[in-house]
Amino acid sequence: MSEPPTPAPDDGTPTATHHWIMTIQSDRGRQATSDGGITPGTHSTSADIYSEVLNAMKAYVGSTNCTVIFYSLAPNAIDAPAVAR
């Protein structure tokens, strides 16, 4: 089985601005979980990204009738201060 496609290629920056995770189940019982990085376009919304990820995952499992079990979209940057050792 090959890896599912990563939707929405980034805009040329070396690191994607957001990280997504999705688990879906097809009407035939096939489950798939994947994650990836994405850099949304200037006018993209959270709903746009959800639709892109869902469509890519549906194509991966080979079904248009799927249920989303889990979805997360979060900024990719970790802004926590460095810990001194």
KEKE-3310 file (N, C-alpha, C; in steps of 0.2 Angstrom, whole numbers, plus 5000, padded with zeros to 4 digits):
npx = (5004:5003:5008:4996:4991:4998:4989:4988:5001:5015:5019:5032:5040:5052:5046:5031:5016:5006:5000:4992:4981:4972:4959:4950:4935:4929:4914:4915:4922:4935:4949:4959:4973:4982:4994:5001:5010:5005:5004:4993:4984:4983:4970:4964:4953:4949:4940:4942:4954:4951:4942:4951:4960:4951:4946:4958:4961:4949:4951:4963:4958:4949:4935:4921:4912:4913:4917:4923:4933:4943:4950:4962:4969:4982:4993:5010:5022:5032:5031:5036:5048:5065:5072:5083:5098)
npy = (4994:5011:5027:5039:5054:5070:5084:5100:5107:5115:5133:5135:5138:5132:5125:5118:5128:5123:5108:5093:5080:5065:5053:5041:5031:5020:5016:5003:4998:5000:5008:5022:5032:5047:5060:5076:5090:5107:5122:5135:5144:5161:5166:5155:5145:5136:5127:5125:5119:5107:5101:5098:5089:5079:5075:5070:5059:5052:5048:5040:5029:5024:5027:5037:5038:5041:5041:5053:5050:5056:5072:5084:5101:5111:5125:5123:5128:5128:5137:5137:5142:5138:5125:5126:5117)
npz = (5000:4996:5001:5007:4997:5000:5002:4994:4990:4997:4998:4993:5004:5016:5026:5031:5036:5044:5052:5048:5054:5050:5052:5043:5039:5027:5018:5016:5027:5027:5035:5037:5042:5041:5040:5038:5031:5027:5018:5018:5005:5002:5004:5009:5020:5035:5033:5019:5019:5026:5017:5006:5012:5016:5003:4998:5006:5004:4991:4993:5001:4991:4990:4990:5000:5015:5033:5044:5057:5065:5065:5064:5064:5065:5069:5064:5069:5084:5098:5110:5123:5123:5133:5146:5149)
capx = (5000:5007:5007:4991:4994:4998:4985:4990:5008:5017:5021:5039:5044:5054:5042:5023:5014:5001:5000:4985:4980:4965:4957:4943:4933:4925:4908:4917:4925:4943:4951:4966:4975:4988:4996:5005:5011:5001:5004:4987:4985:4982:4963:4961:4950:4950:4935:4945:4959:4947:4939:4956:4962:4946:4946:4964:4960:4944:4955:4967:4954:4945:4928:4918:4907:4918:4916:4929:4934:4947:4953:4966:4973:4986:4999:5016:5027:5032:5033:5038:5055:5070:5073:5090:5100)
capy = (5000:5017:5033:5044:5060:5076:5089:5107:5108:5122:5139:5136:5139:5125:5121:5120:5132:5119:5101:5090:5073:5063:5046:5040:5025:5020:5012:4996:4997:5002:5014:5025:5038:5050:5066:5080:5098:5111:5129:5137:5150:5168:5166:5148:5144:5130:5123:5123:5114:5101:5098:5096:5083:5074:5073:5066:5053:5048:5045:5035:5023:5022:5028:5044:5038:5040:5045:5056:5048:5061:5077:5090:5105:5115:5128:5119:5131:5127:5144:5137:5144:5133:5123:5126:5111)
capz = (5000:4995:5006:5004:4995:5004:4998:4994:4991:5000:4993:4992:5010:5017:5031:5031:5042:5047:5052:5049:5055:5049:5051:5040:5038:5021:5019:5016:5033:5027:5039:5035:5046:5039:5042:5033:5032:5022:5019:5015:5001:5005:5006:5012:5026:5039:5029:5013:5020:5028:5011:5003:5016:5016:4997:4997:5010:5001:4985:4996:5002:4985:4992:4991:5005:5021:5039:5047:5064:5069:5061:5068:5060:5070:5067:5064:5073:5091:5100:5117:5124:5124:5140:5147:5152)
cpx = (5004:5005:5001:4994:4993:4995:4989:4997:5010:5019:5028:5043:5046:5050:5035:5021:5009:5002:4993:4986:4973:4964:4950:4941:4928:4919:4909:4921:4933:4944:4958:4967:4982:4989:5000:5006:5007:5003:4998:4988:4982:4974:4960:4958:4951:4945:4938:4950:4956:4945:4945:4959:4957:4946:4952:4963:4955:4947:4959:4964:4950:4938:4926:4913:4911:4915:4922:4928:4938:4950:4956:4969:4976:4992:5005:5021:5026:5035:5036:5046:5059:5071:5081:5092:5106)
cpy = (5006:5022:5037:5050:5065:5081:5096:5108:5115:5127:5140:5137:5132:5121:5123:5124:5128:5112:5098:5083:5071:5056:5046:5033:5025:5016:5005:4994:4998:5008:5016:5031:5040:5057:5070:5087:5101:5118:5132:5143:5156:5168:5160:5149:5137:5125:5121:5118:5107:5097:5095:5089:5078:5071:5068:5059:5049:5044:5039:5029:5020:5022:5035:5044:5036:5044:5047:5054:5053:5066:5082:5094:5110:5119:5123:5121:5129:5133:5143:5139:5138:5131:5123:5120:5112)
cpz = (5000:5000:5003:5002:5000:5000:4999:4995:4994:4995:4992:4998:5012:5022:5031:5037:5046:5047:5053:5050:5053:5049:5048:5040:5032:5023:5019:5022:5033:5031:5037:5040:5042:5041:5037:5035:5026:5024:5015:5011:5005:5008:5008:5019:5029:5035:5022:5014:5022:5022:5007:5006:5015:5009:4995:5000:5007:4995:4987:4997:4997:4986:4993:4997:5012:5027:5042:5055:5068:5064:5066:5063:5065:5067:5068:5068:5081:5094:5107:5118:5125:5131:5141:5151:5156)
residu = (MET:SER:GLU:PRO:PRO:THR:PRO:ALA:PRO:ASP:ASP:GLY:THR:PRO:THR:ALA:THR:HIS:HIS:TRP:ILE:MET:THR:ILE:GLN:SER:ASP:ARG:GLY:ARG:GLN:ALA:THR:SER:ASP:GLY:GLY:ILE:THR:PRO:GLY:THR:HIS:SER:THR:SER:ALA:ASP:ILE:TYR:SER:GLU:VAL:LEU:ASN:ALA:MET:LYS:ALA:TYR:VAL:GLY:SER:THR:ASN:CYS:THR:VAL:ILE:PHE:TYR:SER:LEU:ALA:PRO:ASN:ALA:ILE:ASP:ALA:PRO:ALA:VAL:ALA:ARG)
# end
